[in-house]
Amino acid sequence: MHPVMILLGVLAPLAFMACVALGLPLWWAGAALLPLALIRRDTRALARWIGPPAALLGLLTLLTRAEWPLRVYPVLNNTAWLALFAWSLHHPPTLIERIARLSEPDLSPAGVAYTRRVTQAWCGFFVVNGLIALATGLWADSRTWALYNGGIAYALMGAMFGGEWLVRRRVRAREAMRHG
């Protein structure tokens, strides 16, 4: 992943939460989206696709001093990730299989099937998370929006990663017992 995307992934939620905690206008957090304007054309497709619109949302937030452009960002982000994961389902290998093959190049057919199911689960996650981001963006107050999109959503993502890691260990152990 591009370093600017990683930086944004850390800064944007912290900026949302810091504005709420410090009693600052939420539109100040729009500055956290501006580094995305630095993404070069030679980066991965997701970064190229999400970078310029996200930077534009940050600029609009700062220029208009309105929250609505900032509130669009989590919806854009979830939509981009959903598109990437869903695209990989229709153009194998899936994104999760590609990641798995970095450490296990000779992935078994059972492993390929498992990675496909994990990719589908992530698609479901991004649909639900994106809908919640949209709902909080449209109807929640600033504090609730920032709490969900700047904290809870990332905690849920971490729980999904952790849960998948635990399931993967059980699946691998079961497969090893069958073949060992």
Disulfide bonds with the S-S distance in Angstrom:
none
